[in-house]
Amino acid sequence: MTTDGASQSGGIGGIPGKRSGKRSLRPLGGVLAAMAVSLTGTRISVVALPWFVLVTTGSATQTGLVAFCEMTPYVVVKAFTGPLVDRIGARAVSWSTDLASATAAAAVPLLHLLDLLSFPLLLILVALIGAARGPGDLAKEVMIPEAAEHGRVPLERATGLSGVIERLASTVGLAVGGSLVALLGPLTGLAVNAGCFALGSVIIKLALPRGMGHGAQEAASPAGEVAPGYWRRFGEGFTFLRGEPLLLTVIVMVGITNLLDAAISSVLVPVWAMESGNGPTAIGLMGGVMGAAGVGGSLIAALVAHRLRRRVVVLTGFLLAGAPRFLILALDAPLGVVLAVFAVSGFGAGFINPVLGAVLVERVPRRMLGRVNALGDSLAWAGIPLGGLLAGVAVTAAGLVPVLLVGGAAYFLTTNLAGLRREWREMDRTRGRGALNPHTAHSSAAPNAGIR
């Protein structure tokens, strides 16, 4: 795998010429720090928002509807802002959208305290949060390869560190969220979420070098031709993905597992915690244990994943991360057993994103980072808005245990059947392809293959 493709094909982030010989870890540290605080806030809201809806409405269906209204704008807006991130630059998009997320998130507790928060208004606010989060997350992902090159960090290690940050944020955010909700109520958790978004905006604005995260530089147009517009750039992303059967298979599989992950995190776990009497503290413990184990898995993946067979690592990770969580909740096991199973699942999940991230970043030209990442992520996340909504309706109609059993079976079949497809053999040959093509630069991150 090579990391010098960008300097041979016009520079990085729209800056022509070769990278300065001076190594700097500040850009990678800044991006990872911004990811850490914004993801921590998001994980806090994973506990606080569903619990707030459950205790104020008592309805699993309305809880699922809130998740749907947040994630639908997230997926749609993220898909269509890819060309804009390429054109405007990831740095500006990241800090401005984090600031917008902070404003909308802060309005929820404020309006509730003023007795002005109706359920339709809550749906509008969470939709605004989702619409701003999509481009913000995309922009941070797009800056990872550029930041890695500034620091001369191997790409698989950079994506592995990104995975560590995601798992660490899950550990801290879910544990803090459960404690805050149990001790101070869900509104406090929502207020802290807003503060985390604001801090992420400040980090990107002030900590990153001014020369980083600018718009990508397109190849010069022939004389007399108009530079490609938004829709042509958008179409180029679709054209590229159509020519990548491996990426398409991964995206479809991850799309289904993300739907199931959204169902269990946004509805099934909160309903289980309420029905079992374990309360919001259990939600935080489960997420914290799983996140801590995921940090360990991601760290190991960052160190050794480049030496392992990728297909085996990914399929084993999904086998541990998926069905066991659904089945243990359906068995009504003691909390200690549930926590142990979630820890094993988290460890397996920690290996997934670093490997899939490396596969993706080796196959996408640098100038197309934003649009291809946006399309890939959005297609992979397309089921997430439906996950909570369908789970809420299903639990209301059939009860918790049948839904958990069906979800676990669907997770197991999806990941194993996808892994048997012929194109998955290319996963272990990607390194060779990247090494032979110096003009193949890197995308930023895998779709959300692990646990949200």
C-alpha positions as CSV (number, residue, x, y, z in Angstrom):
1,M,0.0,0.0,0.0
2,T,1.4,3.4,-0.9
3,T,0.5,6.8,0.5
4,D,2.2,9.0,-2.1
5,G,-0.4,8.9,-4.8
6,A,-1.8,12.4,-4.1
7,S,1.5,14.2,-4.6
8,Q,1.8,12.5,-8.0
9,S,-1.7,13.5,-9.0
10,G,-1.9,17.1,-8.0
11,G,-1.6,17.4,-4.3
12,I,-3.8,16.9,-1.3
13,G,-7.0,18.7,-0.4
14,G,-6.6,20.9,-3.5
15,I,-3.0,22.1,-2.8
16,P,-0.7,21.3,-5.7
17,G,2.8,20.1,-5.3
18,K,4.5,17.7,-3.0
19,R,4.0,17.4,0.7
20,S,6.5,19.3,2.8
21,G,9.3,17.1,4.2
22,K,8.4,18.2,7.8
23,R,6.3,15.6,9.7
24,S,3.5,16.9,11.8
25,L,1.0,14.9,13.9
26,R,-1.0,18.0,14.8
27,P,-3.5,17.7,11.9
28,L,-4.3,14.0,12.7
29,G,-4.5,14.8,16.4
30,G,-6.9,17.7,15.7
31,V,-9.2,15.7,13.5
32,L,-9.3,12.8,16.0
33,A,-9.9,15.1,18.9
34,A,-12.8,16.8,17.1
35,M,-14.2,13.3,16.2
36,A,-13.8,12.3,19.8
37,V,-15.8,15.1,21.4
38,S,-18.6,15.2,18.8
39,L,-19.0,11.4,18.8
40,T,-19.0,11.4,22.6
41,G,-21.9,13.9,22.6
42,T,-23.7,11.8,20.0
43,R,-23.4,8.7,22.2
44,I,-24.7,10.6,25.2
45,S,-27.8,11.5,23.2
46,V,-28.2,7.8,22.2
47,V,-29.1,7.2,25.9
48,A,-30.7,10.6,26.7
49,L,-33.0,11.1,23.7
50,P,-34.8,7.7,23.6
51,W,-35.1,7.7,27.4
52,F,-36.6,11.3,27.3
53,V,-39.2,10.2,24.7
54,L,-40.0,7.0,26.6
55,V,-40.5,8.7,30.0
56,T,-42.5,11.6,28.5
57,T,-44.7,9.6,26.1
58,G,-44.4,5.9,27.2
59,S,-44.5,4.9,23.5
60,A,-42.0,2.6,21.8
61,T,-43.5,3.7,18.4
62,Q,-42.9,7.4,19.1
63,T,-39.4,6.6,20.3
64,G,-38.7,4.9,16.9
65,L,-40.3,7.8,15.1
66,V,-37.8,10.2,16.8
67,A,-34.9,8.0,15.6
68,F,-36.4,8.0,12.1
69,C,-36.7,11.7,12.0
70,E,-33.1,12.2,13.1
71,M,-31.4,9.7,10.8
72,T,-33.4,10.2,7.6
73,P,-32.0,13.8,7.1
74,Y,-28.6,12.5,8.2
75,V,-28.5,10.0,5.4
76,V,-30.1,12.1,2.7
77,V,-28.1,15.3,3.4
78,K,-24.9,13.4,3.7
79,A,-25.4,11.8,0.3
80,F,-26.0,15.1,-1.5
81,T,-23.2,17.1,0.2
82,G,-20.3,15.0,-1.0
83,P,-19.6,17.1,-4.1
84,L,-19.9,20.3,-1.9
85,V,-17.3,18.9,0.6
86,D,-15.0,18.3,-2.4
87,R,-15.6,21.8,-3.7
88,I,-15.8,23.9,-0.6
89,G,-13.4,22.0,1.6
90,A,-13.9,19.6,4.6
91,R,-12.5,22.1,7.2
92,A,-15.2,24.7,6.7
93,V,-18.0,22.2,6.4
94,S,-16.9,20.5,9.6
95,W,-16.8,23.4,12.0
96,S,-19.9,25.1,10.6
97,T,-22.1,22.0,10.7
98,D,-21.0,21.1,14.2
99,L,-22.0,24.6,15.3
100,A,-25.4,24.2,13.7
101,S,-25.8,20.8,15.5
102,A,-25.0,22.4,18.8
103,T,-27.6,25.1,18.3
104,A,-30.4,22.6,17.5
105,A,-29.4,20.2,20.2
106,A,-29.4,23.0,22.8
107,A,-32.9,24.1,21.8
108,V,-34.4,20.8,23.0
109,P,-33.8,21.1,26.7
110,L,-34.3,24.9,26.6
111,L,-37.7,24.7,25.0
112,H,-38.8,21.8,27.3
113,L,-37.9,23.9,30.4
114,L,-39.9,26.8,28.9
115,D,-42.8,24.3,28.4
116,L,-42.7,25.1,24.6
117,L,-41.6,21.7,23.3
118,S,-44.3,19.8,21.6
119,F,-43.7,16.4,20.0
120,P,-43.9,17.8,16.4
121,L,-41.4,20.5,17.3
122,L,-39.1,17.8,18.8
123,L,-39.2,15.9,15.5
124,I,-38.2,19.1,13.7
125,L,-35.3,19.7,16.0
126,V,-33.9,16.2,15.8
127,A,-34.3,16.4,12.0
128,L,-32.1,19.5,12.0
129,I,-29.5,17.8,14.2
130,G,-29.4,14.9,11.8
131,A,-29.2,17.1,8.7
132,A,-26.2,19.0,10.2
133,R,-24.4,15.9,11.6
134,G,-24.3,14.1,8.2
135,P,-22.0,16.7,6.5
136,G,-20.0,17.2,9.7
137,D,-19.2,13.5,10.1
138,L,-18.4,13.2,6.4
139,A,-16.0,16.2,6.5
140,K,-14.0,14.7,9.4
141,E,-13.8,11.4,7.6
142,V,-12.5,13.0,4.5
143,M,-9.7,14.8,6.4
144,I,-8.3,11.5,7.9
145,P,-6.1,10.5,4.9
146,E,-4.7,14.0,4.4
147,A,-3.9,14.2,8.1
148,A,-2.3,10.8,8.1
149,E,0.0,11.9,5.3
150,H,0.9,15.1,7.2
151,G,2.1,12.8,10.0
152,R,3.5,10.1,7.8
153,V,1.2,7.6,9.5
154,P,0.3,4.4,7.6
155,L,-3.2,4.5,6.3
156,E,-4.5,1.4,8.1
157,R,-3.0,2.7,11.3
158,A,-4.8,6.0,10.8
159,T,-8.2,4.3,10.1
160,G,-7.5,2.0,13.1
161,L,-7.0,5.1,15.3
162,S,-10.2,6.5,14.0
163,G,-11.9,3.3,15.0
164,V,-10.3,3.5,18.4
165,I,-11.7,7.0,18.8
166,E,-15.2,5.8,17.8
167,R,-15.1,2.9,20.3
168,L,-13.6,5.1,23.0
169,A,-16.4,7.7,22.4
170,S,-18.9,4.9,22.7
171,T,-17.4,3.8,26.0
172,V,-17.2,7.3,27.5
173,G,-20.4,8.7,25.9
174,L,-22.7,5.8,26.7
175,A,-21.3,5.4,30.2
176,V,-21.6,9.1,30.9
177,G,-25.0,9.3,29.2
178,G,-26.4,6.5,31.4
179,S,-25.0,8.1,34.6
180,L,-26.3,11.6,33.6
181,V,-29.7,10.3,32.8
182,A,-30.0,8.2,35.9
183,L,-28.7,11.0,38.3
184,L,-29.8,14.3,36.6
185,G,-32.3,13.3,34.0
186,P,-32.3,13.1,30.2
187,L,-32.4,16.9,29.7
188,T,-28.9,17.2,31.2
189,G,-27.6,14.6,28.8
190,L,-29.1,16.5,25.8
191,A,-27.4,19.8,27.1
192,V,-24.0,18.1,27.3
193,N,-24.5,16.8,23.8
194,A,-24.9,20.3,22.6
195,G,-21.7,21.4,24.4
196,C,-19.8,18.6,22.8
197,F,-20.8,19.6,19.3
198,A,-19.8,23.2,20.1
199,L,-16.4,22.1,21.3
200,G,-15.8,20.0,18.2
201,S,-16.5,23.0,16.1
202,V,-13.9,25.1,18.0
203,I,-11.3,22.4,17.7
204,I,-11.6,22.1,13.9
205,K,-11.7,25.9,13.5
206,L,-8.7,26.7,15.7
207,A,-6.5,23.6,15.9
208,L,-6.1,22.5,12.3
209,P,-3.6,24.2,10.0
210,R,-5.1,26.7,7.6
211,G,-3.7,24.9,4.6
212,M,-5.6,21.7,5.5
213,G,-9.0,20.6,4.4
214,H,-9.5,22.9,1.4
215,G,-11.5,21.9,-1.7
216,A,-10.1,19.2,-3.9
217,Q,-8.4,20.2,-7.1
218,E,-10.1,18.8,-10.2
219,A,-8.1,18.0,-13.4
220,A,-7.9,21.0,-15.7
221,S,-10.7,21.2,-18.2
222,P,-9.8,21.3,-21.9
223,A,-9.9,24.8,-23.5
224,G,-13.5,25.9,-24.1
225,E,-15.1,23.3,-21.8
226,V,-17.0,24.3,-18.7
227,A,-15.7,22.9,-15.4
228,P,-17.9,20.0,-14.0
229,G,-20.9,21.2,-12.1
230,Y,-22.6,19.8,-9.0
231,W,-24.7,17.1,-10.7
232,R,-21.8,15.9,-12.9
233,R,-19.6,15.5,-9.8
234,F,-22.4,13.7,-8.1
235,G,-22.9,11.3,-11.0
236,E,-19.2,10.6,-11.1
237,G,-19.5,9.1,-7.6
238,F,-22.3,6.7,-8.8
239,T,-20.3,5.8,-11.9
240,F,-17.2,4.9,-9.7
241,L,-19.2,2.8,-7.3
242,R,-20.9,0.9,-10.1
243,G,-17.5,-0.3,-11.2
244,E,-16.5,-1.6,-7.8
245,P,-18.5,-4.9,-7.1
246,L,-16.6,-5.4,-3.8
247,L,-17.5,-2.0,-2.5
248,L,-21.1,-2.4,-3.5
249,T,-21.4,-5.8,-1.8
250,V,-19.8,-4.4,1.4
251,I,-22.1,-1.3,1.3
252,V,-25.3,-3.5,0.9
253,M,-24.3,-5.8,3.7
254,V,-23.4,-3.0,6.0
255,G,-26.6,-1.2,5.2
256,I,-28.6,-4.2,6.5
257,T,-26.5,-4.6,9.6
258,N,-26.7,-0.9,10.3
259,L,-30.5,-1.1,10.2
260,L,-30.4,-3.9,12.8
261,D,-27.8,-2.0,14.9
262,A,-30.1,1.1,14.8
263,A,-33.0,-1.1,15.9
264,I,-31.2,-2.5,18.9
265,S,-29.6,0.7,20.1
266,S,-32.4,3.2,19.6
267,V,-35.4,1.0,20.6
268,L,-34.7,-2.6,21.7
269,V,-32.1,-1.9,24.4
270,P,-34.1,1.0,26.0
271,V,-37.3,-1.1,26.0
272,W,-35.4,-4.1,27.4
273,A,-33.9,-1.8,30.1
274,M,-37.3,-0.5,31.0
275,E,-39.1,-3.9,31.0
276,S,-36.4,-5.6,32.9
277,G,-36.2,-2.9,35.6
278,N,-32.5,-2.3,35.0
279,G,-33.1,1.3,33.9
280,P,-30.9,3.8,32.0
281,T,-27.8,2.9,34.1
282,A,-27.8,-0.5,32.4
283,I,-27.9,1.1,29.0
284,G,-24.8,3.1,29.9
285,L,-23.1,0.0,31.3
286,M,-23.8,-2.1,28.2
287,G,-22.6,0.6,25.8
288,G,-19.6,1.4,28.0
289,V,-18.5,-2.2,28.2
290,M,-19.0,-2.8,24.6
291,G,-17.2,0.4,23.7
292,A,-14.2,-0.4,26.0
293,A,-13.8,-3.9,24.4
294,G,-14.2,-2.2,21.0
295,V,-11.3,0.1,21.9
296,G,-9.1,-3.0,22.6
297,G,-10.2,-4.6,19.3
298,S,-9.5,-1.4,17.3
299,L,-6.1,-1.0,18.9
300,I,-5.1,-4.5,18.1
301,A,-6.5,-4.1,14.5
302,A,-4.5,-0.9,14.1
303,L,-1.3,-2.7,15.0
304,V,-1.7,-6.1,13.3
305,A,-4.6,-5.9,10.8
306,H,-2.2,-5.2,7.8
307,R,-0.7,-8.6,8.5
308,L,-4.0,-10.6,8.6
309,R,-6.3,-12.0,6.0
310,R,-8.9,-9.2,5.7
311,R,-11.9,-11.4,4.8
312,V,-11.5,-13.7,7.8
313,V,-11.0,-10.8,10.1
314,V,-14.2,-9.0,8.9
315,L,-16.4,-12.0,8.9
316,T,-15.2,-13.1,12.4
317,G,-15.8,-9.6,13.7
318,F,-19.3,-9.5,12.4
319,L,-20.0,-13.0,13.8
320,L,-19.1,-11.8,17.3
321,A,-20.6,-8.3,17.0
322,G,-24.0,-9.1,15.6
323,A,-26.4,-11.9,16.6
324,P,-25.1,-12.6,20.2
325,R,-26.4,-9.2,21.4
326,F,-29.9,-9.9,20.2
327,L,-30.0,-13.4,21.5
328,I,-28.7,-12.6,25.0
329,L,-31.4,-10.0,25.5
330,A,-34.1,-12.4,24.3
331,L,-33.0,-15.0,26.9
332,D,-33.6,-12.6,29.8
333,A,-30.2,-13.3,31.2
334,P,-28.7,-11.6,34.3
335,L,-27.1,-8.2,33.7
336,G,-23.6,-9.6,34.3
337,V,-24.0,-12.2,31.5
338,V,-25.4,-9.5,29.2
339,L,-22.4,-7.3,29.9
340,A,-20.0,-10.2,29.2
341,V,-21.7,-10.9,25.8
342,F,-21.7,-7.2,24.9
343,A,-18.0,-7.1,25.7
344,V,-17.2,-10.0,23.4
345,S,-19.3,-8.3,20.7
346,G,-17.5,-5.0,21.1
347,F,-14.1,-6.7,20.8
348,G,-15.2,-8.3,17.5
349,A,-16.7,-5.0,16.2
350,G,-13.4,-3.2,16.9
351,F,-11.7,-5.1,14.1
352,I,-14.3,-4.3,11.4
353,N,-14.0,-0.7,10.6
354,P,-10.2,-0.5,10.4
355,V,-10.1,-3.3,7.9
356,L,-13.0,-2.1,5.8
357,G,-11.7,1.4,6.0
358,A,-8.4,0.4,4.6
359,V,-10.1,-1.5,1.8
360,L,-12.1,1.5,0.8
361,V,-9.4,4.1,1.1
362,E,-7.2,2.1,-1.3
363,R,-9.7,2.2,-4.1
364,V,-11.0,5.8,-4.2
365,P,-9.2,8.6,-6.1
366,R,-8.4,11.5,-3.8
367,R,-10.3,14.1,-5.8
368,M,-13.5,12.1,-5.4
369,L,-13.2,11.5,-1.7
370,G,-16.2,13.6,-0.7
371,R,-18.7,12.4,-3.2
372,V,-17.8,8.7,-3.1
373,N,-17.6,8.6,0.7
374,A,-20.9,10.4,0.9
375,L,-22.6,8.0,-1.4
376,G,-21.1,4.9,0.1
377,D,-21.8,6.0,3.7
378,S,-25.3,7.1,2.8
379,L,-26.2,3.9,1.1
380,A,-24.7,1.9,4.0
381,W,-26.7,4.1,6.4
382,A,-29.9,4.1,4.4
383,G,-31.5,1.5,6.7
384,I,-30.7,3.3,9.9
385,P,-33.7,5.6,9.8
386,L,-36.0,2.6,9.4
387,G,-34.3,0.6,12.1
388,G,-35.7,2.4,15.0
389,L,-39.1,3.0,13.4
390,L,-39.6,-0.6,12.4
391,A,-38.4,-1.9,15.7
392,G,-40.8,0.4,17.6
393,V,-43.8,-0.8,15.5
394,A,-42.7,-4.4,15.7
395,V,-42.3,-4.3,19.5
396,T,-45.7,-2.7,19.9
397,A,-47.3,-5.4,17.7
398,A,-45.4,-8.6,18.6
399,G,-43.5,-7.9,21.8
400,L,-39.8,-7.6,22.6
401,V,-38.5,-11.2,22.5
402,P,-39.8,-12.2,19.0
403,V,-38.3,-9.0,17.5
404,L,-34.9,-9.8,19.2
405,L,-34.9,-13.4,17.9
406,V,-35.7,-12.3,14.3
407,G,-33.1,-9.5,14.5
408,G,-30.4,-11.9,15.6
409,A,-31.2,-14.4,12.9
410,A,-31.2,-11.7,10.2
411,Y,-27.8,-10.4,11.3
412,F,-26.3,-13.9,11.2
413,L,-27.6,-14.7,7.7
414,T,-26.8,-11.3,6.2
415,T,-23.1,-11.3,7.2
416,N,-22.4,-14.9,6.4
417,L,-24.2,-15.0,3.0
418,A,-22.4,-11.8,1.9
419,G,-19.1,-13.2,2.9
420,L,-19.5,-16.2,0.5
421,R,-19.8,-14.0,-2.6
422,R,-17.0,-14.2,-5.1
423,E,-16.0,-10.6,-5.1
424,W,-15.1,-10.8,-1.4
425,R,-11.9,-12.6,-2.5
426,E,-10.7,-9.3,-3.8
427,M,-10.5,-8.0,-0.3
428,D,-7.2,-9.8,0.4
429,R,-5.8,-8.6,-3.0
430,T,-6.5,-4.9,-2.5
431,R,-3.0,-4.1,-1.2
432,G,-1.5,-5.3,-4.4
433,R,-3.9,-3.3,-6.5
434,G,-3.2,-0.1,-4.6
435,A,0.6,-0.6,-4.8
436,L,0.4,-1.0,-8.6
437,N,-1.7,2.2,-9.1
438,P,0.1,5.2,-7.8
439,H,-2.8,7.4,-8.8
440,T,-5.3,5.6,-6.6
441,A,-5.5,7.8,-3.6
442,H,-7.5,7.2,-0.5
443,S,-11.0,7.6,0.8
444,S,-11.5,8.3,4.5
445,A,-13.4,5.7,6.3
446,A,-15.6,2.7,6.0
447,P,-19.3,2.8,6.3
448,N,-20.5,2.5,9.8
449,A,-19.8,-1.2,9.9
450,G,-19.7,-1.6,13.6
451,I,-22.0,-0.5,16.4
452,R,-23.4,3.0,16.3
